[in-house]
Amino acid sequence: MQMDERDRMILRLLQKDGRISNADLAEKVNLSASACLRRVRLLEEAGFIDHYTMLLNPARIGKPGNAFVNIAITRQTREALETFEKEIQKVPEVVECYLLAGQSDYLVHVVYSDTADYERIHSEVLTQLPGVERVQTVITLREVKRTTELPV
C-alpha cells in the first residue's frame, strides 16, 4: 500500500487521540465518514497501524521510577538469546527490551515505585534471569520528553 498525505494526516491524528470518532477524524482530513473509515481499515490491514492502546500515568499508579538497564549475557547463541528473551517477557516491570549491537546484549526499560523496589527487581529478578553475566543500571532523574507518536 502506498500512503499519501491524507493517510499520513490520519495516522498523525490517531496517534494524538486514538479515541477520536470516525466522524471527527473524517472532518479533520476532509473526507466522508465512509471514505475515512475505509482508509483507516486499509492502514490497519497493511500493518501501518499496529494496535490501539491507552497510556497510564506512571506516577499515578505508583511507578514513577525509570531505569535503563544494560544486560550482558554469558553466551550469544541463538538458544541463549531465545531463553533470555522468553524469560524477560514475564517480568511485569520491564516495559521495553531491545537486543543490541555493542558492549551489552540488551537494553531494558524498567519501571519501579522506589529505590527499594528497584533493588528488589535488580537483585531478585534481573540478575537471576538465565545467562545474565553483567547488569549496569542508569537511573533517570526527571522525564524530559515522553511520546509514543512516531514522525509520519
TANORVEN-V634187 format. One record per helix or strand of 2 or more residues. SS is the DSSP state (a for helix, b for strand). FROM is the first residue (numbers start at 1). LEN is the number of residues. If there is no record, write none. Layout:
<<SS	FROM	LEN> <SS	FROM	LEN>>
This chain:
<<a	5	12> <a	22	7> <a	33	13> <b	65	9> <a	78	11> <b	94	6> <b	106	7> <a	115	14> <b	132	8>>
